[in-house]
């Protein structure tokens, strides 16, 4: 069942691992070890400045695909992008919603 629901572009993963978490521990004493604003998405750099997965793949692997083909392959449907990664003001998580 997990392999079927995890299919991407009609291809099922070869292996699926299901993990149940009972507890999670945060290894940052008092939550301040990373500096002010670390946990606040508003203080993070813009994702527009970061290279795409396709550009990183092309930079480190000798692939026969063009950069445009890799961009299309690695494209993520807008519905799957977590709200925290969407630019401010876009979609239902933006200001005024």
C-alpha positions in Angstrom: 0.0 0.0 0.0 2.8 2.5 0.9 4.7 1.8 -2.3 1.5 2.4 -4.4 0.6 5.7 -2.6 4.2 6.9 -2.9 4.4 6.5 -6.7 5.8 9.5 -8.6 4.9 9.9 -12.3 3.4 6.4 -12.2 6.6 4.7 -10.9 6.6 3.0 -7.5 9.6 3.1 -5.3 11.7 -0.1 -5.1 11.6 0.1 -1.3 9.4 1.8 1.3 10.3 2.1 4.9 7.6 3.0 7.5 8.8 4.5 10.7 6.8 5.2 13.9 8.2 7.9 16.1 7.3 7.8 19.8 9.3 10.8 20.9 11.5 13.5 19.5 14.4 15.2 21.3 15.7 18.6 20.4 19.5 18.9 21.0 19.6 22.7 21.3 19.6 23.7 24.9 17.0 26.4 25.5 16.5 26.7 21.7 18.9 29.6 21.4 22.1 27.8 20.3 21.6 28.7 16.6 21.2 32.5 17.2 18.2 34.8 17.1 15.7 34.3 14.4 16.8 30.7 13.6 13.4 29.3 14.1 11.6 32.2 12.4 11.0 31.6 8.7 10.7 35.4 8.1 14.5 35.7 8.9 15.5 33.0 6.5 17.1 33.9 3.1 15.0 33.9 0.0 14.7 30.5 -1.7 14.9 32.4 -5.0 18.6 32.9 -4.4 19.2 29.1 -4.1 20.1 27.0 -7.1 17.4 24.5 -8.2 17.8 20.8 -7.6 18.2 20.4 -11.3 21.1 22.9 -11.4 22.8 21.2 -8.5 22.3 17.8 -10.2 23.8 19.1 -13.4 26.7 20.7 -11.5 27.8 17.5 -9.7 26.7 14.7 -12.2 27.5 14.1 -15.8 24.0 13.6 -17.1 22.8 13.3 -20.7 19.7 15.4 -20.0 19.8 19.1 -20.5 19.2 21.5 -17.7 15.7 22.2 -19.0 14.9 18.5 -19.0 16.1 18.2 -15.5 14.1 21.2 -14.4 11.0 19.5 -15.8 11.9 16.2 -14.2 12.4 17.7 -10.7 9.5 20.1 -10.9 7.3 19.9 -7.8 3.6 20.4 -8.1 2.6 23.7 -6.3 0.3 21.7 -3.9 3.3 19.8 -2.5 5.4 22.8 -1.6 5.2 23.4 2.2 3.6 26.7 3.2 6.8 27.8 5.0 8.7 27.7 1.6 6.1 29.7 -0.3 7.0 33.4 -0.8 5.2 35.8 1.6 1.8 36.9 0.3 1.3 33.9 -2.0 -1.6 31.5 -1.4 -3.8 31.0 1.6 -0.9 31.2 4.1 0.1 34.8 3.1 -0.9 38.1 4.8 -4.6 38.9 4.9 -5.8 35.3 4.9 
